[in-house]
Amino acid sequence: MGRLINWQARLVTYMADCRALPFQIGSHDCALFAAGAVAAMTGHDPAAEWRGRYTTHRGGLRVLRRAGFWDHIEVVATQFPEILRIEALPGDLAAINTIDGPALGVVQGAAIYVLRPDGLGLVPRNAATRAFRVE
């Protein structure tokens, strides 16, 4: 897997498509949003085996735990090399803490794209607790 030649344009298109999509567990949640960004950049969907298999947060955790993972952050950590947060480049993935638990976003310069209940949002890049290189 590697980033496609036109990964930047593909990522911009993906983000524009996600801009107004509401958060929906199992179809447009933070894990599937991050995986969709990876798919846009690389042509490979790292969440393909989990898409359509859960509709609740609890159900998602159950599916992941049956596969041997604690949560979606652990899945990302097994698929992508972890890097220092300050080394994260546009298109890399970042974990952040939220009131609902850990979430995933996509690094873009000084900010991280994240999902909010009403669509795409931004948080400062220094909100990242972990970062992962998408190669």
Buried (B, 14 or more C-beta within 10 A) or exposed (E): EEBBEEBBEBBEEBBEEBEEBEBEBBEBBBBBBBBBBBBBBBEEBBBEEBBEBBEEEEEBBEBBEEEEBEBBBBBBBEBBEBBEBEEBEEBBBBBBEEEEEBBBBBBBEEBBBBBEEEEBBBBEBEBBEBBBBBE
